Amino acid sequence: MSANLYRSPSSAAVYKSPSMSAFGAPFGSMSVADLGSLTRLEDKIRLLQEDLESERELRNRIERERADLSVQLIALTDRLEDAEGTTDSQIESNRKREGELIKLRKLLEESQLESEDAMNVLRKKHQDACLDYQDQVEQLQKKNAKQEAMRATFRGIHIKGVMTTFSDAGLRTTHAVF
């Protein structure tokens, strides 16, 4: 079933389906409000994609920082191992390095927690938006099904009227012949 969009003389976009009547009555066309809803949904999807891209960028940045901190941690650990067993001054410098190492570990943990929190917030936002879109799609599908049912009812009434007209015309012709 193919369908296309066309611009009406009023410049409003109308969805034209193959089920349009011979006289061009828009029985198979979506209303401008439905197209507006569709446009709003597309805009929301675009915003979600932007949010997802920003989440990916944030995750990449945090991963780079985590890698840098891990390299620093390894370097400090190596330096700490080299300094073991030395004089009191070296022991004091080792304590400072250990403090730096602890600070870096805390910083690493904080950045991990921060990234997890940010990802959870973005996931929640994305999930809420998806649920909202699903609800909107279901509403539009219900509305479309209702319109299809109304069209079918109208077609049935129209066909019955045409059949009645033909049968009345046939009876008149039969009576006129006899």
N, C-alpha and C positions, 0 to 999 in steps of 0.2 A: 504494500500500500504506500504509494509515494504521495508526498504532499509538498507544497512549497509556500514560501512567503511572498507576498506581493504588497505593493503600496497602493492603497486606495486613493482616490482623488483627494480625500481629506488628509492625506499624508500619514495616516495611522497604519501601522503594520498589521496585516490580517493574515492569519494562517488559513490557507486555502487547501481543502482536501478534495479528493476525487469524488466525494459524495455530494458535491454541490448540485443543486437542481439545475435543470436546463435553462432556467431564466436567471441564473446567477444569484439566487437567494443563498445567503451565507449560512445554510444549515450545518455545514461541516466546518465552519470557521471558528477559531478561538476568539474570544473577546479581547479587546485592548487591555482590559484589567488582567486577564490571564497572561498575556504577553508581558505586562508590567511586572507581574509576580515572577514570571520566568526570568526577566531581566534582573530583578532584585536578587533572586536566587543565584544567578550567575555572578553578580557583584559580590555576594557573600562568599561564594566558592573562591573567587579571586582573592578576597581578603584572607580566607583560610590558607590559601596557597602561599600568600605573602607571609603569614604568621609561621607557617611550616618552614619556609625558607629562612626566616629570622631565627627560628629554633635550631635549624641545622647550622647556621653561621655561629650561633652562640655555642653549640655543642663542639664545633670545630675549634673555636677560640679556646674553650675550656680544655679541650684535649691537648692543644698546643701548649697551654700553660702547664697542664699536668705533666706533659713530657719534659718541659724545661725544668720544672721543679724536681722531677724524678732524676734528671741528669745532675742537677745540683746536689740532690740528696746522695746520689752515688759518689759524686766527687768528694763531698764532705765526709762520707763514710770511709772512703779510701784514705783521705788525709788523716782522719782520726786513727785509723789502724796504723798508719806510718808513725804517728806521734806517740804511740803507746810505749811505756817503759822508759821514757826520757826523764829529764830533770824536772824540778818543781815548776820552772817557768813554762816548760813544755806541757806539764800537766795542767797548768792554769789555762794555757791556750786551748788545750783539748776541751776543758770545761766550757770555754766560750764557743767552741765549735759544736759541742754537744747542744748548747743552748740554741745556736743557730739551726742545728738539725731539728731540734724539737719545734722551734718556730716554723721551720719549713714544713714539717709534718702537719702541724696544726693548720698552717695555711693551705696545704694540700687537702686536708680533710674538710676545711671550710669551703674551699672552692668546689670540692666534690658535692658537699651538701647543698651549696648554692646552685650548682648545675642541676642536681636532682630536683630541687624545689622549683627551679625555673621550668624544667621539663614537665614536672607534674602539673604546674599551673597551665602550661601551654596544652598539655594533653587534655586536661579538664575542659579548657576553653574549646578545644577542637571537638571533644566528645559532645559537649553541650550544643555546639553549633551543628554537628551532624545530626543529633537527635531533633533539633529544631527543623533542619532541612527535611528530615524524614517525615516529620509531622506535616510540614507544608506540602510535600510531595503526595502524601496520603490524602490530604484534603483536596488537592487538585485532581487526584485520580477519582476520588468520590464524586467531585463536582462534574468531572468529565463523564463518568458512568451515568450520572443522573441526567445529564444533557443528552447522552446517547439514548437513554430510555425514553426521554421526552420526544426525541426525533423519531424513534421507532413507533411510538404511540401516534404521533402526528401522521406518519406515513400510513399507518394502518387505517386511521380515520379517513385520510385523503383517498386511499384506495377503495375503501368501502363506499365513499361518496361517489367516486367515479363509476364503480360497479353498479351502484343503485341508479345512477343517471343512465348508463347503458341499458340496464334491464328495463327501466321505465320507457326508454326510447324504443326498445325492442317490443315491449307490450303494446305500445301505441301503434307501431307499424303493423303488428299482427292484427290488432283490432280494426285498423283501417283497411286491411286487405279483405277481411271477412265481412 
